[in-house]
Amino acid sequence: MSAIYQDRALADKAVEKLRVYAQPQRLMILSCLLRGGRTVGEIEAATGIGQPALSQQLAELRRADMVVTRRSAKQVHYDLADEGVGVCVRGMEAIFAGPVTTGELLAAAIVSESSNKQRELPLSGAAVFARVG
């Protein structure tokens, strides 16, 4: 993996993804889906985002490959496209949704809740920061 400062194409790709996250309704939808797949009606009830804005934002998230859909009878179920999206949303929640005082809290947010393996987080060293924010 190369550092962003070394690769303009990588920087452009990162900025494009960040643009998708930078819209409040899309971020709310992704946060909702972080808790598990949902139908459009469930997302609307959980977020308070009404039609047609919800459909517009879900379409943008599909175009950006951040959500996937599954049809069941007349219902369309939405879920996060991959673990990378989940890591970004968990990281943003850890940083912005409450007081984050240590790197351990951010590291814990990044570890997948759905992972079957329990991972030990480092308690010291370069991966843990004294204060985030």
C-alpha positions in Angstrom: 0.0 0.0 0.0 1.4 3.4 -0.9 1.0 6.6 1.0 -1.5 9.1 -0.4 1.2 11.7 -0.7 3.0 9.4 -3.1 0.1 8.7 -5.5 -2.0 11.3 -7.1 -4.5 8.7 -8.4 -4.9 7.3 -4.9 -5.5 10.9 -3.6 -8.1 11.5 -6.2 -9.9 8.3 -5.4 -9.8 9.1 -1.7 -11.3 12.6 -2.2 -14.1 11.1 -4.4 -15.0 8.7 -1.6 -14.8 11.4 1.0 -17.2 13.5 -1.1 -19.8 10.7 -0.7 -19.3 10.5 3.0 -19.5 14.3 3.3 -23.3 14.6 2.8 -25.2 14.4 6.1 -28.1 12.2 4.9 -25.8 9.7 3.2 -23.7 9.5 6.4 -26.8 8.9 8.5 -27.9 6.1 6.1 -24.5 4.5 6.3 -24.5 4.7 10.1 -27.9 3.1 10.2 -26.7 0.3 7.9 -23.7 -0.2 10.1 -26.1 -1.8 12.5 -27.3 -4.3 9.9 -29.2 -4.5 6.6 -32.5 -2.6 6.4 -35.4 -2.0 4.0 -36.1 1.4 2.7 -39.0 1.8 5.2 -36.7 0.8 8.1 -34.1 3.3 7.0 -36.7 6.0 6.7 -38.1 5.2 10.2 -34.7 5.1 11.8 -33.2 8.2 10.2 -36.3 10.4 9.6 -35.1 11.0 6.0 -38.3 11.2 3.9 -38.9 10.4 0.3 -37.7 11.4 -2.3 -34.5 12.4 -0.6 -33.9 8.9 0.8 -34.2 7.3 -2.6 -31.9 10.0 -4.1 -29.2 9.4 -1.4 -29.5 5.6 -1.7 -29.0 5.8 -5.4 -25.9 7.9 -4.9 -24.6 5.4 -2.4 -25.2 2.6 -4.9 -23.4 4.5 -7.7 -20.4 4.9 -5.3 -20.4 1.2 -4.5 -20.9 1.9 -0.8 -24.2 -0.1 -0.4 -25.5 -3.3 -2.0 -29.1 -4.3 -2.5 -31.0 -7.5 -2.2 -34.6 -8.0 -3.4 -36.9 -10.1 -1.3 -40.5 -10.2 -2.8 -41.4 -6.5 -3.1 -38.9 -5.4 -0.5 -35.4 -4.0 -1.3 -32.9 -4.6 1.4 -29.8 -2.4 1.7 -26.5 -3.2 3.4 -23.0 -1.8 3.5 -21.0 -2.9 0.4 -17.9 -4.0 2.3 -16.0 -3.9 5.5 -14.0 -0.8 4.3 -17.2 1.3 4.4 -17.9 0.0 7.9 -14.5 0.8 9.1 -14.8 4.4 7.8 -18.2 4.9 9.4 -17.2 3.4 12.7 -14.1 5.6 12.7 -16.2 8.7 12.1 -18.7 7.7 14.8 -15.8 7.2 17.3 -14.3 10.6 16.5 -17.4 12.7 16.1 -20.3 11.1 18.0 -18.8 11.4 21.5 -15.8 12.2 23.6 -12.9 10.2 22.3 -10.0 10.5 24.7 -7.7 7.7 23.7 -6.5 5.8 20.6 -7.9 2.7 22.1 -11.5 3.9 21.6 -10.8 4.7 18.0 -9.0 1.4 17.5 -11.9 -0.5 19.1 -14.4 1.3 16.7 -12.4 0.2 13.7 -12.3 -3.5 14.7 -15.3 -5.2 13.0 -18.1 -6.0 15.4 -19.1 -8.7 13.0 -15.7 -10.4 13.0 -15.8 -14.0 14.1 -12.3 -13.7 15.5 -11.7 -11.6 18.6 -8.6 -9.5 18.0 -6.4 -8.1 20.8 -5.8 -4.4 20.5 -2.4 -3.1 21.3 -2.3 -1.2 24.6 0.9 0.6 23.9 3.2 1.4 21.0 3.0 3.4 17.9 -0.6 2.3 17.0 -2.1 3.8 20.1 -2.3 7.6 20.5 -2.4 9.5 23.7 -5.3 11.7 22.6 -7.4 11.8 19.4 -9.1 15.1 18.4 
